[in-house]
């Protein structure tokens, strides 16, 4: 039994959800069984930057970047499924990793 795992990552949760639904629709149209999308834990990257080079060190600006992820598993894919997934056009700002 073959299984394809697709990890979808991006900075905007709505765009990531839309990309996951596009992958699911494509897989279901070709007759494959699917599982997901499973929301992965958000990765939060934080930075603290000094406001000015000549100001007290306690004066900082804080920034954060959230990376949202979804996991979609395609169970029992066929050749048509794989071909349609490779030609799928997803939105900009979405990273897709296929295993």
Z-matrix of the N, CA and C atoms (Angstrom, degrees):
N
C 1 1.444
C 2 1.527 1 108.91
N 3 1.328 2 115.37 1 122.11
C 4 1.449 3 120.50 2 179.18
C 5 1.513 4 110.04 3 -90.56
N 6 1.328 5 114.57 4 154.68
C 7 1.448 6 120.12 5 -179.93
C 8 1.527 7 107.80 6 -146.28
N 9 1.317 8 116.54 7 133.50
C 10 1.460 9 121.64 8 176.28
C 11 1.521 10 107.43 9 -111.12
N 12 1.348 11 116.32 10 126.95
C 13 1.457 12 121.47 11 176.47
C 14 1.522 13 108.15 12 -106.68
N 15 1.312 14 115.58 13 127.89
C 16 1.455 15 121.23 14 -179.50
C 17 1.525 16 108.00 15 -119.71
N 18 1.343 17 115.93 16 120.03
C 19 1.462 18 121.54 17 175.91
C 20 1.517 19 107.55 18 -102.66
N 21 1.315 20 115.40 19 126.56
C 22 1.459 21 121.60 20 179.57
C 23 1.519 22 107.36 21 -114.53
N 24 1.348 23 116.61 22 124.69
C 25 1.456 24 121.76 23 -178.58
C 26 1.518 25 109.79 24 -128.15
N 27 1.331 26 115.52 25 147.81
C 28 1.450 27 120.39 26 177.91
C 29 1.513 28 110.93 27 -172.36
N 30 1.337 29 115.15 28 170.87
C 31 1.459 30 120.85 29 -177.92
C 32 1.522 31 112.64 30 -88.08
N 33 1.323 32 117.93 31 -22.43
C 34 1.460 33 121.99 32 -178.88
C 35 1.529 34 109.05 33 -110.46
N 36 1.321 35 117.26 34 123.61
C 37 1.464 36 121.70 35 -175.05
C 38 1.528 37 111.79 36 -65.72
N 39 1.329 38 117.65 37 -35.95
C 40 1.467 39 120.17 38 -179.04
C 41 1.520 40 111.26 39 -66.50
N 42 1.321 41 116.78 40 -40.37
C 43 1.465 42 120.80 41 179.82
C 44 1.529 43 110.31 42 -68.05
N 45 1.322 44 117.27 43 -37.62
C 46 1.461 45 121.68 44 178.29
C 47 1.529 46 110.34 45 -65.89
N 48 1.326 47 117.44 46 -42.46
C 49 1.467 48 120.97 47 177.85
C 50 1.525 49 111.33 48 -64.08
N 51 1.319 50 117.16 49 -39.80
C 52 1.459 51 121.21 50 179.03
C 53 1.527 52 111.04 51 -65.03
N 54 1.334 53 116.67 52 -41.01
C 55 1.465 54 120.55 53 178.33
C 56 1.529 55 110.78 54 -65.76
N 57 1.334 56 117.16 55 -38.69
C 58 1.463 57 120.95 56 178.55
C 59 1.532 58 110.71 57 -65.26
N 60 1.328 59 116.61 58 -39.03
C 61 1.467 60 118.65 59 178.62
C 62 1.525 61 111.29 60 -68.96
N 63 1.340 62 118.27 61 -33.89
C 64 1.462 63 121.27 62 176.09
C 65 1.530 64 110.85 63 -64.37
N 66 1.323 65 116.87 64 -41.50
C 67 1.470 66 120.86 65 178.66
C 68 1.524 67 109.94 66 -64.91
N 69 1.341 68 117.43 67 -43.54
C 70 1.465 69 120.93 68 179.34
C 71 1.522 70 111.61 69 -63.32
N 72 1.335 71 116.65 70 -44.60
C 73 1.472 72 119.85 71 179.62
C 74 1.524 73 111.36 72 -61.48
N 75 1.334 74 116.52 73 -41.29
C 76 1.462 75 120.45 74 179.63
C 77 1.518 76 111.19 75 -64.34
N 78 1.330 77 116.86 76 -42.19
C 79 1.463 78 120.33 77 -179.79
C 80 1.526 79 111.66 78 -67.68
N 81 1.316 80 116.86 79 -40.94
C 82 1.464 81 119.93 80 -178.94
C 83 1.532 82 111.78 81 -69.51
N 84 1.336 83 117.25 82 -33.83
C 85 1.464 84 120.31 83 178.55
C 86 1.524 85 112.15 84 -65.02
N 87 1.345 86 116.55 85 -30.87
C 88 1.462 87 119.88 86 -178.59
C 89 1.521 88 112.36 87 -88.84
N 90 1.324 89 118.22 88 -1.74
C 91 1.461 90 121.12 89 174.35
C 92 1.506 91 115.74 90 93.81
N 93 1.313 92 118.42 91 16.54
C 94 1.465 93 121.06 92 178.88
C 95 1.525 94 109.81 93 -92.81
N 96 1.314 95 116.27 94 153.93
C 97 1.458 96 121.42 95 175.05
C 98 1.523 97 108.29 96 -86.54
N 99 1.333 98 116.11 97 143.65
C 100 1.463 99 119.83 98 -177.49
C 101 1.514 100 111.14 99 -128.53
N 102 1.315 101 114.32 100 162.30
C 103 1.451 102 122.63 101 175.29
C 104 1.524 103 107.14 102 -140.64
N 105 1.313 104 117.01 103 127.06
C 106 1.462 105 119.21 104 178.05
C 107 1.511 106 110.92 105 120.66
N 108 1.274 107 119.03 106 -169.41
C 109 1.464 108 129.05 107 4.39
C 110 1.530 109 111.99 108 -77.88
N 111 1.303 110 115.27 109 137.23
C 112 1.454 111 122.52 110 179.03
C 113 1.528 112 107.11 111 -100.85
N 114 1.331 113 119.08 112 122.05
C 115 1.464 114 119.73 113 178.76
C 116 1.524 115 110.78 114 -71.74
N 117 1.327 116 115.93 115 127.73
C 118 1.453 117 121.81 116 176.83
C 119 1.526 118 108.94 117 -88.91
N 120 1.323 119 118.42 118 158.74
C 121 1.468 120 119.76 119 178.60
C 122 1.527 121 111.05 120 -61.70
N 123 1.325 122 115.44 121 140.55
C 124 1.458 123 119.89 122 178.24
C 125 1.517 124 109.57 123 -70.86
N 126 1.319 125 115.27 124 136.80
C 127 1.462 126 119.76 125 173.93
C 128 1.515 127 106.41 126 -96.16
N 129 1.319 128 117.36 127 125.23
C 130 1.455 129 122.45 128 -177.87
C 131 1.524 130 108.28 129 -114.38
N 132 1.341 131 115.48 130 119.63
C 133 1.461 132 120.86 131 176.92
C 134 1.520 133 107.30 132 -108.04
N 135 1.347 134 116.68 133 128.19
C 136 1.460 135 121.87 134 -175.86
C 137 1.524 136 110.33 135 -121.28
N 138 1.355 137 115.02 136 144.20
C 139 1.453 138 122.15 137 176.72
C 140 1.520 139 109.13 138 -133.12
N 141 1.321 140 115.82 139 147.29
C 142 1.461 141 122.56 140 172.22
C 143 1.529 142 106.40 141 -122.46
N 144 1.348 143 115.92 142 122.91
C 145 1.461 144 121.78 143 -175.48
C 146 1.521 145 108.41 144 -122.10
N 147 1.338 146 116.61 145 137.84
C 148 1.456 147 120.12 146 176.06
C 149 1.520 148 109.90 147 -63.64
N 150 1.343 149 116.76 148 139.39
C 151 1.466 150 120.46 149 -178.88
C 152 1.524 151 111.70 150 -69.14
N 153 1.304 152 116.82 151 -37.04
C 154 1.460 153 121.23 152 -178.63
C 155 1.520 154 108.14 153 -145.62
N 156 1.330 155 118.10 154 151.53
C 157 1.462 156 119.11 155 -178.54
C 158 1.529 157 113.74 156 -69.95
N 159 1.348 158 118.53 157 -19.37
C 160 1.463 159 120.62 158 -175.94
C 161 1.518 160 112.60 159 -115.88
N 162 1.332 161 117.08 160 27.23
C 163 1.465 162 121.29 161 -178.28
C 164 1.521 163 108.54 162 -111.94
N 165 1.300 164 113.92 163 163.06
C 166 1.454 165 120.81 164 178.35
C 167 1.532 166 110.51 165 -52.46
N 168 1.322 167 117.06 166 143.64
C 169 1.456 168 122.50 167 -178.11
C 170 1.514 169 114.18 168 -65.75
N 171 1.332 170 117.19 169 -14.56
C 172 1.454 171 120.17 170 179.23
C 173 1.527 172 112.31 171 -80.46
N 174 1.327 173 117.09 172 -12.84
C 175 1.460 174 121.45 173 -178.05
C 176 1.527 175 108.80 174 -92.16
N 177 1.330 176 115.74 175 99.80
C 178 1.463 177 120.88 176 -176.39
C 179 1.516 178 110.70 177 -132.04
N 180 1.336 179 115.52 178 155.48
C 181 1.454 180 122.31 179 171.99
C 182 1.517 181 107.46 180 -107.26
N 183 1.313 182 116.47 181 139.18
C 184 1.455 183 121.81 182 -177.18
C 185 1.520 184 109.96 183 -110.59
N 186 1.328 185 115.56 184 134.30
C 187 1.461 186 122.18 185 178.41
C 188 1.517 187 108.72 186 -127.48
N 189 1.319 188 115.40 187 152.21
C 190 1.457 189 119.58 188 175.00
C 191 1.518 190 109.81 189 -143.72
N 192 1.320 191 115.24 190 151.98
C 193 1.449 192 122.05 191 178.29
C 194 1.526 193 107.01 192 -130.00
N 195 1.328 194 115.88 193 124.80
C 196 1.460 195 120.81 194 -179.94
C 197 1.514 196 109.66 195 -103.88
N 198 1.320 197 115.99 196 132.44
C 199 1.459 198 122.23 197 179.08
C 200 1.530 199 107.21 198 -113.52
N 201 1.327 200 116.08 199 114.24
C 202 1.460 201 122.46 200 -178.83
C 203 1.522 202 108.88 201 -93.40
N 204 1.322 203 116.74 202 146.10
C 205 1.459 204 120.69 203 -179.04
C 206 1.516 205 112.28 204 -139.47
N 207 1.322 206 114.61 205 148.66
C 208 1.465 207 121.72 206 175.01
C 209 1.521 208 107.90 207 -134.30
N 210 1.318 209 115.75 208 148.33
C 211 1.461 210 122.07 209 178.87
C 212 1.522 211 108.32 210 -120.73
N 213 1.334 212 115.30 211 126.94
C 214 1.464 213 121.78 212 178.04
C 215 1.522 214 107.10 213 -123.19
N 216 1.326 215 116.85 214 129.27
C 217 1.462 216 121.53 215 176.11
C 218 1.513 217 109.07 216 -110.47
N 219 1.312 218 115.33 217 132.49
C 220 1.455 219 121.09 218 176.15
C 221 1.520 220 106.73 219 -109.95
N 222 1.322 221 115.93 220 115.29
C 223 1.457 222 122.64 221 -177.21
C 224 1.525 223 107.98 222 -98.75
N 225 1.291 224 116.11 223 135.74
C 226 1.468 225 123.36 224 -179.27
C 227 1.536 226 112.74 225 57.05
N 228 1.336 227 117.81 226 59.18
C 229 1.469 228 119.00 227 177.31
C 230 1.525 229 110.60 228 -77.00
N 231 1.323 230 115.33 229 152.52
C 232 1.455 231 119.81 230 174.49
C 233 1.529 232 108.58 231 -114.07
N 234 1.321 233 117.11 232 -179.10
C 235 1.459 234 121.02 233 -176.42
C 236 1.529 235 111.50 234 -64.22
N 237 1.321 236 116.63 235 -35.52
C 238 1.461 237 120.69 236 179.74
C 239 1.529 238 110.94 237 -66.40
N 240 1.321 239 116.77 238 -36.60
C 241 1.464 240 121.49 239 178.14
C 242 1.518 241 110.80 240 -64.05
N 243 1.321 242 116.73 241 -47.83
C 244 1.460 243 121.43 242 -178.36
C 245 1.521 244 110.20 243 -63.54
N 246 1.334 245 117.02 244 -41.63
C 247 1.460 246 120.97 245 -179.57
C 248 1.529 247 110.81 246 -64.69
N 249 1.324 248 117.88 247 -42.15
C 250 1.459 249 120.11 248 -178.50
C 251 1.531 250 111.61 249 -71.41
N 252 1.340 251 117.85 250 -30.65
C 253 1.465 252 120.24 251 177.66
C 254 1.526 253 111.73 252 -71.51
N 255 1.320 254 117.73 253 -33.52
C 256 1.466 255 119.94 254 179.71
C 257 1.520 256 111.43 255 -71.48
N 258 1.323 257 118.14 256 -27.16
C 259 1.460 258 121.41 257 -179.26
C 260 1.520 259 112.54 258 -98.38
N 261 1.323 260 117.73 259 12.43
C 262 1.457 261 121.85 260 -178.01
C 263 1.527 262 109.99 261 -77.50
N 264 1.330 263 116.91 262 131.23
C 265 1.464 264 122.52 263 178.12
C 266 1.527 265 108.77 264 -96.84
N 267 1.339 266 116.03 265 115.18
C 268 1.461 267 120.97 266 179.35
C 269 1.523 268 109.85 267 -107.30
N 270 1.324 269 116.22 268 165.17
C 271 1.455 270 122.20 269 -177.28
C 272 1.524 271 110.48 270 -67.53
N 273 1.327 272 114.33 271 156.64
C 274 1.469 273 119.93 272 176.27
C 275 1.524 274 109.27 273 -68.90
N 276 1.302 275 116.95 274 148.38
C 277 1.458 276 121.36 275 -179.88
C 278 1.508 277 113.77 276 88.54
N 279 1.324 278 117.12 277 10.38
C 280 1.466 279 121.45 278 179.03
C 281 1.519 280 108.54 279 -117.79
N 282 1.321 281 116.15 280 127.88
C 283 1.455 282 121.66 281 178.11
C 284 1.532 283 108.19 282 -103.84
N 285 1.332 284 116.25 283 127.50
C 286 1.463 285 121.27 284 -178.39
C 287 1.511 286 108.48 285 -116.66
N 288 1.318 287 116.45 286 127.78
C 289 1.467 288 122.60 287 179.31
C 290 1.525 289 107.30 288 -121.56
N 291 1.336 290 116.34 289 121.93
C 292 1.457 291 121.85 290 -177.08
C 293 1.521 292 109.31 291 -109.93
N 294 1.337 293 116.56 292 128.80
C 295 1.467 294 121.66 293 177.01
C 296 1.507 295 108.85 294 -122.03
